[in-house]
Amino acid sequence: MPKIIKDLQSRIVKTAIRIFQEEGFSAIDIRRIAKESQIAVGTLYNYFPNKKALLYEVFQTLWAESIEKLDSLIEESEPSEALFTRYVAALHHEMLQKKGIGKHLFRLELMEANEDEVTAKPLFTHTLNHGLQREQMKKVIIKSYGLTEDQLAMNNFDHLTNTAAMLVMIGNATDQEYIPFLRDLFGSYIRECQNLDPTNS
């Protein structure tokens, strides 16, 4: 049984994040990360079976920090439609800090996925952060537009958040055009939820 060193996984991830933030996605190399973590390559593989597994951990660690910041924004804001625009703008800012790691992972998924996997469900929906982001968007909509959980349940909210998550992850981080696009997309969704609500008739 391989020897497990306390806190070594955290050290590996922190090393990978530092290299990524300083030099970008292409600089993430298993041998270099092992060397700078002061461990053997074989030891690193005890924690991460391949490079993609490590990249996912980097992605999830970075986005967990962003989700925490965005949660604070939601909690501290007054209920109004302006909150949604502020949220999307803050989401855009967080994406800038991630230097396109979501786009790189999306490409890896596409290259490795078979046709059935691509058509069965949107990529990335199996990640922990996708679930967190979906719940966060639900919270933003409820607070921004005064909807209820029941109203959201009447429409395909998951499909909308899948679309939004993909747009955030694979979009051009220097282009803010998707901010009004998301606002309009969610605005249409809100109106549909309100129209489907029998209490509004």
Backbone as a chain_set.jsonl record, in Angstrom:
{"seq": "MPKIIKDLQSRIVKTAIRIFQEEGFSAIDIRRIAKESQIAVGTLYNYFPNKKALLYEVFQTLWAESIEKLDSLIEESEPSEALFTRYVAALHHEMLQKKGIGKHLFRLELMEANEDEVTAKPLFTHTLNHGLQREQMKKVIIKSYGLTEDQLAMNNFDHLTNTAAMLVMIGNATDQEYIPFLRDLFGSYIRECQNLDPTNS", "coords": {"N": [[0.849, -1.201, 0.0], [0.626, 2.205, -0.921], [2.499, 4.825, 0.638], [0.908, 7.407, 2.353], [1.271, 10.775, 2.587], [0.747, 13.273, 4.965], [-1.246, 16.075, 4.156], [-0.102, 16.273, 1.653], [-1.471, 16.134, -0.782], [-2.774, 18.603, -0.861], [-0.518, 20.246, -1.034], [0.48, 19.536, -3.558], [-1.619, 20.409, -5.226], [-1.627, 23.169, -4.653], [0.899, 23.85, -5.658], [0.527, 23.296, -8.379], [-1.488, 25.176, -8.956], [-0.106, 27.577, -8.473], [1.868, 27.5, -10.501], [0.194, 27.476, -12.737], [-1.143, 29.972, -12.465], [0.995, 31.737, -12.672], [2.241, 31.102, -15.117], [0.465, 29.982, -16.922], [-1.772, 27.607, -18.622], [-0.389, 25.769, -20.295], [2.017, 25.397, -18.998], [1.648, 23.607, -16.996], [2.902, 20.731, -15.887], [3.377, 17.362, -15.141], [5.814, 16.205, -14.194], [7.284, 18.491, -13.52], [5.65, 19.62, -11.542], [5.749, 17.615, -9.611], [8.489, 17.735, -8.974], [8.741, 20.372, -7.963], [7.09, 20.129, -5.816], [8.573, 18.596, -4.267], [8.609, 15.787, -4.364], [8.525, 12.371, -5.606], [7.647, 11.478, -8.977], [6.082, 9.172, -9.121], [4.957, 9.164, -6.577], [3.254, 11.373, -6.732], [1.376, 10.34, -8.509], [0.036, 8.629, -6.835], [-1.879, 10.177, -5.724], [-3.127, 11.561, -7.78], [-4.302, 10.085, -10.595], [-3.772, 10.785, -13.234], [-2.9, 13.503, -15.475], [-5.179, 14.974, -16.149], [-6.916, 14.519, -14.005], [-5.627, 15.93, -11.992], [-5.774, 18.501, -13.082], [-8.53, 18.928, -13.008], [-8.87, 19.072, -10.245], [-7.454, 21.402, -9.694], [-9.029, 23.213, -11.144], [-11.489, 22.956, -9.763], [-10.756, 23.791, -7.202], [-9.997, 26.47, -7.639], [-12.426, 27.538, -8.608], [-14.081, 27.067, -6.459], [-13.26, 28.984, -4.637], [-14.093, 31.26, -6.016], [-16.874, 30.896, -6.074], [-17.457, 31.184, -3.399], [-16.868, 33.93, -3.035], [-18.793, 35.041, -4.731], [-21.111, 34.185, -3.507], [-21.026, 35.768, -1.223], [-21.436, 38.276, -2.376], [-24.096, 38.011, -3.254], [-25.447, 37.641, -0.812], [-24.978, 40.091, 0.448], [-26.244, 41.975, -1.112], [-29.03, 44.055, -2.06], [-32.406, 42.974, -2.765], [-33.083, 43.045, -6.113], [-33.462, 43.583, -9.685], [-31.073, 44.529, -10.602], [-29.17, 43.138, -9.217], [-28.751, 40.705, -10.534], [-27.351, 41.458, -12.876], [-25.06, 42.544, -11.703], [-24.067, 40.249, -10.526], [-23.459, 38.614, -12.764], [-21.492, 40.203, -13.976], [-19.545, 40.107, -11.973], [-19.03, 37.401, -12.051], [-17.878, 37.248, -14.562], [-15.528, 38.689, -14.022], [-14.289, 36.924, -12.237], [-13.853, 34.821, -13.962], [-11.904, 35.895, -15.618], [-9.723, 35.777, -13.941], [-9.168, 33.117, -13.982], [-7.903, 32.399, -16.288], [-8.791, 30.936, -18.534], [-8.962, 28.186, -17.894], [-11.215, 26.568, -17.761], [-12.01, 26.42, -20.446], [-9.859, 24.991, -21.567], [-10.106, 22.523, -20.243], [-12.611, 21.789, -21.149], [-12.053, 21.348, -23.854], [-10.345, 19.136, -23.58], [-12.189, 17.267, -22.601], [-13.913, 17.047, -24.813], [-12.178, 15.945, -26.707], [-11.682, 13.451, -25.624], [-14.131, 12.281, -25.184], [-16.719, 9.986, -26.212], [-19.223, 9.676, -28.836], [-21.719, 9.045, -27.701], [-21.421, 9.936, -25.066], [-21.171, 12.688, -25.442], [-23.657, 13.402, -26.476], [-25.384, 12.522, -24.521], [-25.393, 14.082, -22.171], [-24.686, 17.46, -21.12], [-21.244, 18.352, -21.118], [-19.174, 18.624, -18.23], [-21.205, 18.699, -16.361], [-21.026, 16.862, -14.389], [-19.328, 17.732, -12.457], [-18.44, 18.906, -9.163], [-18.503, 21.687, -8.807], [-20.212, 22.553, -10.785], [-22.729, 21.848, -9.827], [-22.785, 23.469, -7.537], [-22.68, 25.99, -8.723], [-25.062, 25.989, -10.158], [-26.947, 25.971, -8.064], [-26.284, 28.421, -6.97], [-26.949, 30.22, -9.018], [-29.663, 29.814, -9.023], [-30.301, 30.914, -6.547], [-29.622, 33.589, -7.039], [-31.502, 34.293, -9.019], [-33.937, 33.951, -7.649], [-33.668, 35.924, -5.653], [-33.183, 38.225, -7.181], [-35.377, 38.516, -8.918], [-37.609, 37.9, -7.486], [-38.804, 35.391, -7.62], [-40.131, 32.113, -6.825], [-39.176, 28.908, -5.409], [-40.949, 27.007, -6.398], [-41.864, 28.185, -8.767], [-39.518, 28.176, -10.273], [-39.186, 25.454, -10.554], [-41.072, 24.823, -12.419], [-40.056, 25.089, -14.93], [-37.378, 24.328, -17.296], [-34.861, 24.617, -15.61], [-32.302, 23.523, -15.177], [-31.321, 23.083, -17.762], [-30.966, 25.684, -18.657], [-29.013, 26.678, -16.841], [-26.929, 24.945, -17.468], [-26.319, 25.851, -20.036], [-25.515, 28.476, -19.447], [-23.293, 27.971, -17.782], [-21.564, 26.675, -19.583], [-21.13, 28.76, -21.364], [-19.767, 30.584, -19.76], [-17.456, 29.097, -19.177], [-16.252, 28.475, -21.668], [-16.227, 30.766, -23.133], [-14.828, 33.835, -24.527], [-12.695, 35.389, -22.413], [-11.991, 38.048, -22.49], [-14.003, 39.346, -23.686], [-16.939, 40.987, -23.119], [-19.47, 40.693, -24.107], [-21.173, 38.604, -23.614], [-22.353, 39.15, -21.206], [-24.666, 41.009, -21.304], [-26.036, 39.241, -22.932], [-26.478, 36.953, -21.331], [-28.058, 38.189, -19.377], [-30.337, 38.854, -20.895], [-31.058, 36.289, -21.718], [-31.692, 34.978, -19.292], [-33.679, 36.744, -18.508], [-35.719, 36.201, -20.36], [-36.287, 33.622, -19.58], [-37.249, 34.078, -16.994], [-39.615, 35.496, -17.511], [-41.029, 33.49, -18.787], [-41.318, 31.634, -16.722], [-42.957, 33.154, -15.027], [-45.226, 33.439, -16.627], [-46.079, 30.814, -16.763], [-46.944, 30.336, -14.233], [-49.748, 29.57, -12.44], [-50.875, 31.236, -10.525], [-50.54, 33.762, -11.463], [-52.422, 34.208, -13.344]], "CA": [[0.0, 0.0, 0.0], [1.474, 3.401, -1.0], [2.536, 5.679, 1.822], [0.192, 8.661, 2.171], [1.883, 11.828, 3.386], [-0.27, 14.235, 5.397], [-1.324, 17.373, 3.475], [0.658, 16.297, 0.398], [-2.377, 16.439, -1.886], [-2.946, 20.054, -0.859], [0.727, 20.839, -1.512], [0.534, 19.305, -5.006], [-2.6, 21.288, -5.87], [-1.146, 24.545, -4.524], [2.009, 24.009, -6.598], [-0.055, 23.357, -9.727], [-2.183, 26.461, -9.073], [0.899, 28.643, -8.586], [2.457, 27.424, -11.847], [-0.852, 27.882, -13.673], [-1.396, 31.413, -12.354], [2.176, 32.485, -13.096], [2.716, 30.809, -16.475], [-0.599, 29.532, -17.81], [-2.178, 26.207, -18.707], [0.615, 24.933, -20.961], [3.165, 25.179, -18.109], [1.334, 22.564, -16.02], [3.576, 19.496, -16.281], [3.399, 16.464, -13.991], [7.18, 16.069, -13.668], [7.665, 19.744, -12.881], [4.87, 19.77, -10.314], [6.333, 16.687, -8.638], [9.791, 18.26, -8.547], [8.559, 21.563, -7.137], [6.422, 19.684, -4.587], [9.623, 17.829, -3.575], [8.215, 14.378, -4.288], [8.743, 11.619, -6.831], [6.483, 11.452, -9.884], [5.243, 8.048, -8.704], [4.195, 9.575, -5.392], [2.176, 12.248, -7.195], [0.33, 9.508, -9.108], [-0.767, 8.024, -5.768], [-2.942, 11.134, -5.407], [-3.817, 11.915, -9.026], [-3.922, 9.029, -11.541], [-3.335, 11.352, -14.509], [-2.841, 14.966, -15.497], [-6.531, 15.537, -16.185], [-7.467, 14.495, -12.646], [-5.017, 17.051, -11.276], [-6.322, 19.733, -13.639], [-9.88, 19.091, -12.466], [-8.757, 19.51, -8.855], [-7.064, 22.813, -9.776], [-10.229, 23.923, -11.593], [-12.499, 22.987, -8.699], [-10.237, 24.603, -6.103], [-10.082, 27.878, -8.041], [-13.812, 27.978, -8.705], [-14.684, 27.066, -5.113], [-12.964, 30.305, -4.08], [-14.952, 32.225, -6.705], [-18.248, 30.686, -5.641], [-17.558, 31.784, -2.065], [-16.931, 35.386, -3.224], [-20.076, 35.37, -5.35], [-22.13, 34.003, -2.462], [-20.991, 36.966, -0.373], [-22.078, 39.339, -3.152], [-25.544, 37.784, -3.225], [-25.949, 37.856, 0.545], [-24.839, 41.494, 0.849], [-26.961, 42.846, -2.043], [-30.477, 44.225, -1.906], [-33.165, 42.279, -3.815], [-33.48, 43.85, -7.27], [-32.974, 43.025, -10.943], [-29.678, 44.948, -10.778], [-28.312, 42.131, -8.607], [-28.373, 39.7, -11.522], [-26.306, 42.033, -13.732], [-23.854, 42.62, -10.877], [-23.583, 38.881, -10.35], [-22.83, 38.153, -14.01], [-20.259, 40.98, -14.135], [-18.577, 39.544, -11.017], [-18.692, 36.092, -12.595], [-16.939, 37.545, -15.648], [-14.258, 39.05, -13.406], [-13.681, 35.706, -11.707], [-13.403, 34.04, -15.1], [-10.646, 36.49, -16.06], [-8.662, 35.309, -13.045], [-8.934, 31.681, -14.189], [-7.062, 32.285, -17.489], [-9.285, 29.983, -19.529], [-8.78, 26.771, -17.55], [-12.435, 25.859, -18.128], [-11.973, 26.173, -21.887], [-8.89, 23.92, -21.817], [-10.68, 21.26, -19.786], [-13.705, 21.481, -22.07], [-11.431, 20.755, -25.044], [-9.902, 17.785, -23.215], [-13.382, 16.422, -22.529], [-14.39, 16.788, -26.17], [-11.24, 15.052, -27.399], [-11.7, 12.118, -25.034], [-15.495, 11.75, -25.084], [-17.302, 9.356, -27.39], [-20.438, 10.361, -29.297], [-22.808, 8.84, -26.746], [-21.194, 10.796, -23.903], [-21.408, 14.077, -25.832], [-25.087, 13.636, -26.684], [-26.17, 12.112, -23.354], [-25.542, 15.184, -21.219], [-23.656, 18.476, -21.317], [-19.997, 18.111, -20.421], [-18.927, 19.363, -16.989], [-22.32, 18.668, -15.418], [-20.724, 15.914, -13.321], [-18.39, 18.305, -11.496], [-19.012, 19.476, -7.943], [-18.738, 23.119, -8.944], [-21.388, 22.812, -11.615], [-23.872, 21.804, -8.921], [-22.742, 24.662, -6.694], [-23.017, 27.152, -9.538], [-26.494, 25.906, -10.455], [-27.664, 26.415, -6.871], [-26.024, 29.844, -6.796], [-27.77, 30.936, -9.998], [-31.04, 29.736, -8.54], [-30.385, 31.886, -5.46], [-29.6, 34.92, -7.661], [-32.781, 34.515, -9.698], [-34.978, 34.119, -6.634], [-33.497, 37.204, -4.985], [-33.237, 39.331, -8.148], [-36.661, 38.661, -9.598], [-38.717, 37.6, -6.596], [-39.458, 34.123, -7.937], [-40.12, 31.096, -5.781], [-38.646, 27.602, -5.808], [-41.986, 26.341, -7.191], [-41.859, 28.761, -10.113], [-38.34, 27.676, -10.977], [-39.379, 24.029, -10.825], [-42.002, 24.65, -13.538], [-39.369, 25.184, -16.213], [-36.14, 23.553, -17.355], [-33.805, 25.462, -15.063], [-31.005, 22.874, -15.361], [-30.862, 23.324, -19.138], [-30.517, 27.082, -18.721], [-27.749, 26.831, -16.125], [-25.908, 24.253, -18.256], [-25.944, 26.772, -21.107], [-24.773, 29.589, -18.85], [-21.999, 27.472, -17.317], [-20.725, 26.454, -20.759], [-20.768, 30.067, -21.906], [-18.751, 31.139, -18.869], [-16.219, 28.324, -19.221], [-15.581, 28.409, -22.96], [-16.267, 32.062, -23.788], [-13.62, 34.663, -24.533], [-12.71, 36.127, -21.146], [-11.793, 39.481, -22.707], [-15.186, 39.858, -24.375], [-18.034, 41.047, -22.161], [-20.758, 40.679, -24.805], [-22.07, 37.58, -23.089], [-23.03, 39.636, -19.999], [-26.058, 41.331, -21.648], [-26.687, 38.05, -23.502], [-26.985, 36.166, -20.209], [-29.152, 38.947, -18.763], [-31.525, 38.681, -21.741], [-31.428, 34.877, -21.692], [-32.376, 34.708, -18.025], [-34.896, 37.542, -18.502], [-36.733, 35.434, -21.097], [-36.639, 32.49, -18.722], [-38.064, 34.585, -15.886], [-40.955, 35.796, -18.037], [-41.702, 32.218, -19.057], [-41.71, 31.106, -15.402], [-44.078, 33.941, -14.534], [-46.393, 33.143, -17.47], [-46.545, 29.469, -16.459], [-47.445, 30.307, -12.868], [-51.215, 29.756, -12.454], [-51.305, 32.31, -9.609], [-50.452, 35.033, -12.184], [-53.493, 34.298, -14.353]], "C": [[0.883, 1.249, 0.0], [1.374, 4.243, 0.262], [1.858, 7.007, 1.516], [0.767, 9.698, 3.137], [0.835, 12.894, 3.687], [-0.127, 15.561, 4.632], [-0.568, 17.424, 2.145], [-0.235, 16.623, -0.795], [-2.587, 17.946, -2.006], [-1.697, 20.745, -1.393], [0.85, 20.697, -3.032], [-0.39, 20.284, -5.731], [-2.146, 22.741, -5.799], [0.01, 24.83, -5.472], [1.481, 24.153, -8.019], [-0.766, 24.687, -9.956], [-1.188, 27.599, -9.253], [1.507, 28.668, -9.987], [1.444, 27.911, -12.884], [-1.057, 29.39, -13.65], [-0.213, 32.243, -12.858], [2.493, 32.309, -14.581], [1.649, 30.29, -17.433], [-0.749, 28.025, -17.884], [-1.072, 25.31, -19.253], [1.809, 24.612, -20.066], [2.901, 24.077, -17.081], [1.862, 21.229, -16.541], [3.754, 18.629, -15.037], [4.793, 16.366, -13.371], [7.623, 17.339, -12.944], [6.933, 19.933, -11.562], [5.412, 18.852, -9.224], [7.645, 17.232, -8.084], [9.624, 19.445, -7.596], [7.776, 21.276, -5.855], [7.362, 18.835, -3.742], [9.208, 16.384, -3.317], [8.565, 13.702, -5.604], [7.472, 11.637, -7.683], [5.526, 10.335, -9.485], [4.401, 8.371, -7.488], [3.028, 10.465, -5.781], [1.024, 11.411, -7.767], [-0.465, 8.727, -8.069], [-1.987, 8.884, -5.443], [-3.779, 11.497, -6.624], [-3.384, 10.927, -10.107], [-3.441, 9.541, -12.899], [-3.391, 12.877, -14.438], [-4.23, 15.578, -15.46], [-7.158, 15.57, -14.802], [-6.91, 15.649, -11.81], [-5.583, 18.377, -11.768], [-7.74, 19.983, -13.133], [-9.836, 19.583, -11.025], [-8.359, 20.982, -8.793], [-8.287, 23.656, -10.134], [-11.235, 24.066, -10.457], [-12.043, 23.828, -7.516], [-10.374, 26.084, -6.415], [-11.529, 28.353, -8.06], [-14.537, 27.933, -7.368], [-14.448, 28.405, -4.436], [-13.878, 31.361, -4.703], [-16.389, 32.11, -6.238], [-18.467, 31.293, -4.259], [-17.664, 33.311, -2.16], [-18.29, 35.796, -3.769], [-21.229, 35.178, -4.367], [-22.2, 35.226, -1.547], [-21.67, 38.14, -1.073], [-23.595, 39.214, -3.089], [-26.12, 38.121, -1.856], [-25.965, 39.335, 0.914], [-25.65, 42.455, -0.016], [-28.446, 42.919, -1.717], [-31.192, 43.472, -3.029], [-33.592, 43.245, -4.921], [-32.923, 43.197, -8.524], [-31.522, 43.412, -11.206], [-28.715, 43.924, -10.191], [-27.848, 41.121, -9.639], [-27.242, 40.213, -12.419], [-24.986, 42.137, -12.964], [-23.229, 41.246, -10.707], [-22.85, 38.397, -11.6], [-21.527, 38.902, -14.265], [-19.167, 40.451, -13.201], [-18.114, 38.165, -11.467], [-17.67, 36.234, -13.724], [-15.553, 37.885, -15.086], [-13.538, 37.815, -12.862], [-13.144, 34.832, -12.843], [-12.074, 34.568, -15.629], [-9.476, 35.972, -15.226], [-8.287, 33.849, -13.303], [-8.152, 31.386, -15.47], [-7.479, 31.146, -18.423], [-9.115, 28.52, -19.18], [-10.028, 25.954, -17.896], [-12.466, 25.501, -19.604], [-11.016, 25.021, -22.21], [-9.449, 22.558, -21.398], [-11.834, 20.823, -20.672], [-13.158, 20.817, -23.338], [-10.937, 19.338, -24.767], [-11.076, 16.822, -23.181], [-13.881, 16.057, -23.927], [-13.492, 15.803, -26.899], [-11.354, 13.617, -26.905], [-13.083, 11.476, -25.022], [-15.902, 11.038, -26.368], [-18.634, 10.03, -27.716], [-21.582, 10.227, -28.305], [-22.667, 9.755, -25.539], [-21.502, 12.255, -24.221], [-22.89, 14.37, -25.939], [-25.921, 13.328, -25.444], [-26.406, 13.253, -22.385], [-24.459, 16.213, -21.495], [-22.401, 18.132, -20.527], [-19.882, 19.056, -19.226], [-20.069, 19.259, -15.992], [-22.064, 17.699, -14.271], [-19.813, 16.516, -12.252], [-19.123, 18.905, -10.296], [-19.373, 20.938, -8.146], [-19.908, 23.444, -9.854], [-22.64, 22.815, -10.737], [-23.939, 23.028, -8.028], [-23.159, 25.898, -7.478], [-24.497, 27.165, -9.894], [-27.314, 26.404, -9.274], [-27.471, 27.914, -6.646], [-26.856, 30.677, -7.766], [-29.238, 30.923, -9.595], [-31.27, 30.787, -7.445], [-30.44, 33.315, -6.016], [-30.94, 35.235, -8.297], [-33.895, 34.776, -8.686], [-34.882, 35.5, -5.991], [-33.651, 38.377, -5.949], [-34.639, 39.594, -8.657], [-37.864, 38.3, -8.731], [-39.473, 36.337, -6.958], [-39.382, 33.183, -6.738], [-39.493, 29.819, -6.328], [-39.657, 26.881, -6.713], [-42.023, 26.877, -8.617], [-40.659, 28.275, -10.922], [-38.516, 26.216, -11.387], [-40.291, 23.788, -12.019], [-41.314, 24.665, -14.888], [-38.039, 24.448, -16.139], [-34.96, 24.402, -16.899], [-32.429, 24.855, -15.291], [-30.443, 23.133, -16.755], [-30.306, 24.744, -19.278], [-29.168, 27.252, -18.027], [-26.62, 26.073, -16.815], [-25.388, 25.168, -19.365], [-25.088, 27.906, -20.568], [-23.382, 29.15, -18.407], [-21.05, 27.245, -18.49], [-20.236, 27.784, -21.326], [-19.66, 30.702, -21.078], [-17.424, 30.429, -19.061], [-15.497, 28.397, -20.557], [-15.586, 29.745, -23.697], [-14.932, 32.778, -23.745], [-13.647, 35.575, -23.311], [-12.54, 37.628, -21.338], [-12.993, 40.141, -23.354], [-16.37, 39.823, -23.421], [-19.413, 40.999, -22.823], [-21.713, 39.659, -24.209], [-22.79, 38.045, -21.823], [-24.457, 40.081, -20.331], [-26.795, 40.141, -22.256], [-27.274, 37.183, -22.388], [-28.152, 36.853, -19.521], [-30.437, 38.752, -19.565], [-32.014, 37.24, -21.728], [-32.204, 34.538, -20.424], [-33.663, 35.515, -17.918], [-36.034, 36.828, -19.215], [-37.223, 34.255, -20.265], [-37.568, 32.931, -17.583], [-39.489, 34.846, -16.354], [-41.733, 34.515, -18.303], [-42.165, 31.579, -17.751], [-42.949, 31.829, -14.877], [-45.352, 33.651, -15.316], [-46.962, 31.766, -17.168], [-47.176, 29.361, -15.078], [-48.955, 30.556, -12.851], [-51.687, 30.868, -11.533], [-51.221, 33.68, -10.281], [-51.579, 35.228, -13.185], [-54.734, 34.948, -13.773]], "O": [[1.793, 1.357, 0.823], [0.311, 4.358, 0.871], [2.194, 7.662, 0.529], [0.746, 9.509, 4.354], [0.129, 13.36, 2.793], [0.974, 16.091, 4.486], [-0.408, 18.5, 1.568], [0.195, 17.312, -1.72], [-2.58, 18.498, -3.106], [-1.802, 21.728, -2.127], [1.274, 21.631, -3.712], [-0.001, 20.906, -6.72], [-2.266, 23.472, -6.782], [0.099, 25.923, -6.031], [1.926, 25.019, -8.772], [-0.659, 25.265, -11.037], [-1.395, 28.485, -10.082], [1.645, 29.733, -10.589], [1.79, 28.664, -13.795], [-1.137, 30.02, -14.704], [-0.402, 33.329, -13.407], [2.957, 33.244, -15.234], [1.902, 30.17, -18.632], [0.028, 27.271, -17.299], [-0.842, 24.217, -18.735], [2.541, 23.66, -20.336], [3.816, 23.655, -16.374], [1.339, 20.673, -17.506], [4.225, 19.105, -14.004], [4.933, 16.437, -12.15], [8.256, 17.276, -11.89], [7.529, 20.361, -10.574], [5.524, 19.248, -8.064], [7.884, 17.194, -6.877], [10.28, 19.516, -6.557], [7.792, 22.076, -4.92], [7.007, 18.405, -2.644], [9.413, 15.833, -2.235], [8.864, 14.368, -6.595], [6.366, 11.793, -7.166], [4.308, 10.517, -9.504], [3.265, 7.911, -7.371], [1.934, 10.334, -5.231], [-0.148, 11.719, -7.548], [-1.537, 8.21, -8.383], [-2.998, 8.385, -4.949], [-4.987, 11.714, -6.519], [-2.218, 10.926, -10.501], [-2.775, 8.812, -13.634], [-3.871, 13.453, -13.461], [-4.437, 16.599, -14.804], [-7.852, 16.526, -14.454], [-7.629, 16.265, -11.023], [-5.845, 19.276, -10.969], [-8.109, 21.125, -12.86], [-10.656, 20.407, -10.62], [-8.857, 21.728, -7.95], [-8.549, 24.683, -9.508], [-11.766, 25.15, -10.216], [-12.857, 24.507, -6.89], [-10.81, 26.866, -5.57], [-11.829, 29.447, -7.584], [-15.498, 28.673, -7.157], [-15.326, 28.914, -3.738], [-14.377, 32.247, -4.009], [-17.055, 33.124, -6.028], [-19.529, 31.848, -3.978], [-18.46, 33.919, -1.446], [-18.873, 36.784, -3.32], [-22.206, 35.926, -4.395], [-23.28, 35.663, -1.15], [-22.394, 38.91, -0.441], [-24.296, 40.207, -2.892], [-27.143, 38.797, -1.747], [-26.869, 39.787, 1.617], [-25.738, 43.639, 0.309], [-29.034, 41.982, -1.177], [-30.651, 43.343, -4.127], [-34.379, 44.16, -4.679], [-32.025, 42.359, -8.449], [-30.814, 42.719, -11.937], [-27.563, 43.846, -10.618], [-26.685, 40.717, -9.632], [-26.286, 39.486, -12.69], [-23.921, 41.852, -13.512], [-22.007, 41.101, -10.739], [-21.757, 37.839, -11.51], [-20.554, 38.302, -14.722], [-18.003, 40.358, -13.592], [-16.952, 37.802, -11.289], [-16.726, 35.451, -13.831], [-14.535, 37.428, -15.606], [-12.323, 37.68, -13.012], [-12.107, 34.184, -12.7], [-11.215, 33.79, -16.042], [-8.379, 35.757, -15.741], [-7.219, 33.397, -12.893], [-7.778, 30.238, -15.71], [-6.637, 30.479, -19.024], [-9.122, 27.676, -20.076], [-9.922, 24.789, -18.28], [-12.898, 24.41, -19.974], [-11.334, 24.169, -23.039], [-9.285, 21.566, -22.108], [-12.02, 19.631, -20.918], [-13.729, 19.845, -23.833], [-11.085, 18.446, -25.603], [-10.979, 15.696, -23.67], [-14.227, 14.906, -24.192], [-13.974, 14.929, -27.62], [-11.15, 12.674, -27.67], [-13.199, 10.26, -24.867], [-15.493, 11.422, -27.464], [-19.112, 10.865, -26.948], [-22.331, 11.179, -28.086], [-23.657, 10.29, -25.039], [-22.03, 12.979, -23.378], [-23.346, 15.444, -25.548], [-27.044, 13.816, -25.32], [-27.499, 13.383, -21.833], [-23.414, 15.872, -22.05], [-22.489, 17.669, -19.39], [-20.438, 20.155, -19.233], [-19.91, 19.702, -14.854], [-22.799, 17.705, -13.283], [-19.552, 15.87, -11.237], [-20.266, 19.348, -10.402], [-20.433, 21.383, -7.706], [-20.531, 24.496, -9.712], [-23.506, 23.678, -10.883], [-25.019, 23.567, -7.786], [-23.893, 26.748, -6.975], [-25.12, 28.226, -9.93], [-28.264, 27.168, -9.449], [-28.385, 28.599, -6.187], [-27.404, 31.713, -7.39], [-29.961, 31.898, -9.801], [-32.3, 31.46, -7.424], [-31.206, 34.148, -5.53], [-31.46, 36.338, -8.128], [-34.692, 35.7, -8.846], [-35.897, 36.172, -5.806], [-34.193, 39.416, -5.573], [-35.049, 40.744, -8.813], [-39.006, 38.383, -9.183], [-40.657, 36.214, -6.644], [-38.661, 33.435, -5.773], [-39.303, 29.665, -7.534], [-39.269, 26.224, -7.679], [-42.194, 26.113, -9.567], [-40.778, 27.997, -12.115], [-38.045, 25.8, -12.445], [-40.302, 22.692, -12.58], [-41.92, 24.293, -15.893], [-37.62, 24.002, -15.071], [-34.156, 24.85, -17.717], [-31.476, 25.584, -15.569], [-29.246, 23.372, -16.917], [-29.293, 24.96, -19.943], [-28.273, 27.901, -18.569], [-25.468, 26.504, -16.758], [-24.184, 25.252, -19.604], [-24.064, 28.257, -21.154], [-22.404, 29.864, -18.626], [-19.868, 27.58, -18.408], [-19.077, 27.916, -21.717], [-18.725, 31.287, -21.624], [-16.377, 31.074, -19.105], [-14.267, 28.384, -20.594], [-15.007, 29.849, -24.779], [-14.02, 32.379, -23.02], [-14.522, 36.432, -23.191], [-12.9, 38.406, -20.455], [-13.007, 41.356, -23.551], [-16.765, 38.752, -22.961], [-20.42, 41.242, -22.159], [-22.93, 39.827, -24.289], [-23.75, 37.4, -21.4], [-25.395, 39.587, -19.705], [-28.014, 40.025, -22.127], [-28.416, 36.732, -22.478], [-29.12, 36.203, -19.126], [-31.499, 38.512, -18.992], [-33.218, 36.983, -21.728], [-33.248, 33.888, -20.481], [-34.634, 35.056, -17.317], [-37.173, 36.84, -18.749], [-38.412, 33.936, -20.249], [-38.539, 32.25, -17.254], [-40.452, 34.47, -15.685], [-42.941, 34.453, -18.076], [-43.272, 31.044, -17.675], [-43.87, 31.205, -14.351], [-46.44, 33.619, -14.741], [-48.168, 31.548, -17.291], [-47.873, 28.387, -14.79], [-49.398, 31.646, -13.212], [-52.781, 31.399, -11.723], [-51.754, 34.658, -9.756], [-51.686, 36.285, -13.807], [-55.733, 35.107, -14.475]]}, "num_chains": 1, "name": "protein.A"}
